Amino acid sequence: MGKAVKLADIAEKLGVSVVTVSKALSGQKGVGEELRAKIVALADELGYRLPSAAEKINTNKGQSIGILIHEKHFSKYNSFYLQMYQMLSVELSSAGYFNLLELVQYDSEKELILPNLVIEGNVSGVIFLGQFSREYCDFVRSKLTVPVQYLDFNDNSEEVHSIVSDNFYGGYYLTNYLFDNGHTDIAFVGSVLKTSSITDRYLGYLKSMMEHGKKINDKWIIEDRDEKTGIIFSPEVMQIPKKMPTAFVCNCDLTAGVLIKKLEKEGYKVPDDISVVGYDNFIFPGTCDIEITTYEVDMPVMVKKTVEILDKLIRNKEVSSKTHIVTGHLVEKKSVKKLFTEF
């Protein structure tokens, strides 16, 4: 018996997406008549058979999803994405999928080397977990005929669905919280253009500062990671300004923990002398002795949403929007000092 013809086979021969082929063969809108005719003709020529209703019910059984994570996300103490991967693995399993995890190295990203799971072509969908370069994402996607999903970043591509935390308003709420506690001299710690998440969190900080009539001090925008590798600095490498603010908004809890250690080395006490807030509500145990006030990322909802959308795309169902924002919430802990007494 010959190998069964798949939608991906037709898509590859015509240089179109699997979704386009599915729409054409099922009579859905969104495909030009000339292209639809070519797809139908090729499907007939190859002997493609539409699956029965019973087959569609179990269409995902035994299928594998490829998960790509950059090696920079597994640096010392940075296990946020490991936890997210574990949740993702469980959620995919519950939906009837296997998963294949592949770590992408710096050189592979820089030199545009395809992941093995893409070369082997044995996955029904691919999830980019955590930020990659736009160039690398575009390159990998150009070699795929299966649905692609971005989790915890967005490169503004109109063709890819992405799930992100509410980074802008998270940064905004954190900065407002510091103002509410009497702070007016507030710095931001994060390499602003290194990832889309940091950029959005900085813009939230900027909005709050502007609304409170505060000018941005360039010396209070502090780099937190290596320009080439993206790995967060150690306390020995991180720089702090000579003229200190009363509070720092950090783009993530790991950065906040490193900053606190740096401040302690310089003789400052948190929160007695300096207040610090973070983002994620996730930090490797032992990284920091002080419980950090933070904006919690709703990781379970982000993961669940990712799997739901990818499953729909694999089943050729419509998904309304491209970027899906999952809100979090502020978590008060012990790293912020009030600078006034409430009456």
N, C-alpha and C positions, 0 to 999 in steps of 0.2 A: 504494500500500500504506500502511495506517495505521501510526502509530507503535506499536512494541511496548510492551505494558504491563509495567511493572516492579514489583517488590515495593515500592519507594518510593512509587509511585503509590497503591497500596492502603493503605499505612501512613499516608500523608498524609490521605487521605479519612476514615479512621477515627480519626485522632489517636493512633496507636500506633506502636511502633518497628518497624523493618524486621525485626529479630530475632523479634519476636512474630509477625509475618505469616508469616515463614519457618517457624517452629515449627508454626503452625496448619495451613499447607498441606502440610507434610511429616509430620504426625501425631505430632510430638514432644510430650513432656510440658511442663507449665508454662504452658498456656493454658486458661482456663476454657471450658467447652463452649458457653456462650452466645456468647462472643466469637469462638470458633473458627467457629461457624456463620455469624456475620456476615461474617467474613473470607472464608470459602469461597464464600458467596453473592455477595459483591462481586467476588471474583476471577472467578467464572463470568460475572457480568454484564459485566465489563470485557473478558473474553476473554483472561485471563492464561493463559499456557502454561508449564508446568514445563519447565525446560531439560533437554535430553538429557544422558546421561552424557558424551558427547563435548564438548558445550558447556561442561559444568561443569569439565572439565579445564583449559580455557583461559579460565576466567571472568574472570581479572584482566588479560588482554591488552588493552592500550590504555586501561586505566582510570587515572585520576589520583588522587593523594592530595594533599590540601591540608595545608600545613605553616604554622602561625602562630607567629611569633616577635615578642615585644615589642621595641620600638625601644630600650628601656633596656639590652638585652643586647648592643647594638652600640655602647656608649660607648667612649671612647678606651681602648685596650689590652685591652678585654674581648672576646676572640675565642674564648672557650671554646665558645660556642654556634655560632659559625661553623664550627669544626672538627666539632662534633657534627652540624650540618646536612650538611656535606660527606659524612660517613660515612653519614648517613641517606639521602642522595640516591643514593649508590652501592648501598646495601643494597636500597632500593626498586626500583632499576633491575634488579638481579639477580633480584628476585622478579617482574619483568615489569610494574612500575608506572611511570608518569610521576609527577613531583611538581610542585606549584605552590607556590612560596614567597611568603608575604605578610607584610610588616612591619606590625605593629599600632602605631599611634601612641598617645601618652598620652591625647590628647583622645578618640580613638575608644574607648579602654577606659573612660574616665571617663563619656562621654556615651552609652555602649552603642550604638555604631555598628557594624553588621555588616560583616565583611570582605567584599571583593568576591567572593572565591571561594565564599563561602556564598550570597551574593545570586544569583550566576550559577548555582549548583546543579549544577556540572559535575564534582564530585568524588565518589569512592566511599567516602572516609573522610577524617577530619581528625585531625592530630596537633598538639597544643599543645606546643611546644618551649620549656621554661622557664616559670617562674611567671607566672600572670596572676591578677587578682583573682577571688575566688569568684563575685562578682556577674556579672562579664563572662563567665566560663566558663559559668555557668548560662544566661545570656541567649543566647549563641551556640548552645549545645546545644539550647535550646528551639526553635530554628529549623532544626535539622538532623534528617534522617531516616536518616542514615548513621552508621556506627560512629565513635566518638571515642576518642582515646587521649591520655593525658598522659605526657610524657617529662621526667624529672628534676624532677617535683614531684607533690604529692598533696594534694587539698583535702578528703579524707575523704568524697568522694561515693561512695555505694554503687552508683552506676550506671555509673561510668567506670573503665576499666582504667588503671592507672598503673605506670610503671617508674621506680624511684628507686634511688639509691645507698644503701648502708648507712650513712646519715648518723649515726644514733644511736651505733652502735658505732665508727664512724670517729672521732667526737669523743671517745669514751671511750678508745679505744686511744691516740690522740695525747696525751691528758692523762696517761694511765698511763705513757706513754713518758717524759714529762718527770719524773714522780715517780721512775721507775726511774733517771733520771740525776741524782737528788739535789735536784730543784727541789720546793719546797713552797709558795712564793708565786707563784701562777699566775693570770694574768688571761685573760679571754675577749674577743676583738674580733669584733663582729658585731651588727647591729641585730636583736635576738633574734626579734621577731615579724614581721619584714618578709617572710620567706619560710618555707615549711615546712621547707626544708633547713637554714636557719640555726637554726631552733627546735630541730630534732632534734639538730643538732651541739652546740648549747648544752646540751641535756639530757644528752648523753653526757658532756660536760665536768662537768656538775653531779653525775652519778653517781660519777665518779671522785673528785671533790673530797670528796663525802660519805663514800665508802668509806675515804678517807685521813684522815678526821676533821677536814677543813678547812672553816671557815666561809666563806661567800661574801661578799666585800667588794664592795658595790654600786659603789664607785668603780673597781673593776677589771672591770666589765662595760661595754665601750666601744662606742659607736655607730660604724659604719663606712660608712654611706651616707645619702644625702639622704632624708628622710622622704617627700617628695612624689614624687620621680622614681625613687628606688631606685638612683641612680647612686652608685658608690663614691667616697668623698671623695678629694681630692688630698692629698698630704703636708702642704700648707699649711693645709688645713681640719681634718684629723684631729686629735683631741685625745688627749693621753696624761696619765695621772695624775701628781700631784706626787710622791706616794710610789710609787716604782716596784716592781713585782714582779721576780722574776728571769727570768720566762718568760711568753710570750703564746701562747695557742691562738687562731689566726685561722680564721674560717669558710671562707676560700678563699685560694688562693695569691696572687691579685691584691691582696686586702686585706693579706696578709702582706708583699708587696712594697712597698706604700704605707707600711705601718707601719715597715718597715726604713729607708726613705728618711727618714721623720719622725724616727726615733730617731737616725739619722746627723746630721741637721740640728741635733739637740739635743745632739750631742757624744758619743752612746753608740756603742759598737762591737758588732756582732752577729757571732759569738756571745760574744765576750770579756766584754762587760758584760751583755748581755741575750740570751736565747735566744728563738727564734721558730719556730713550726710552722704549716703551712698545710693546705689541703685541695684536692684535684683532681689534683695533679701536672701542672698546666698553667698556664703564665704566658707572656704575650707577650714575645718576645725583647727584651732591653734594659730591661725594666721594673725589674729588680733584678739587682745584680751578684753577690749571694750565692745559692748553691744552697740552696733551702729544703727542709728535712725536711717530709714531707707524707704525706697518705693518698691514694693513687692511685685515682681513679674508673675502673672498667673500662668505658670508653666503648664499645668495640666490642661487648661483650656486651649492654650496655643498648640499643644501637641495633638489634642483631640480634633481641633479644627483642621489642622494640617492633614491628618489621615482622612477625615470626612471629605475634604475637597479633592484630595488626590484620588480617592476611591471613585468619586463622581467623574473625574476626568478620565480615569481608566475605563469606566463604563460608558464613556461618551455622553455624559449628562451635562446639561448647562450649569454653569456657575456664574452667579450674577456679577461679581466684581473681581478685580485683580488683587488689590491690596486689602488685607483683612487685619484690622487693628484690634488688639485685645487689651482692654483696660486693666490696670492693677490698682493698688491702693497704698497709701502712706502707712508705714509702721513705725510708731514712736518707740525708741529705745533709750539709750543712755549716753549718746554722744553729742547732745546739744544742750547748751546752757542758756537759760533765759537771762537777758540783760536788763530786765526791769521787773518790778514787783507788781502783780495784779492787785487791784483794789476791789 
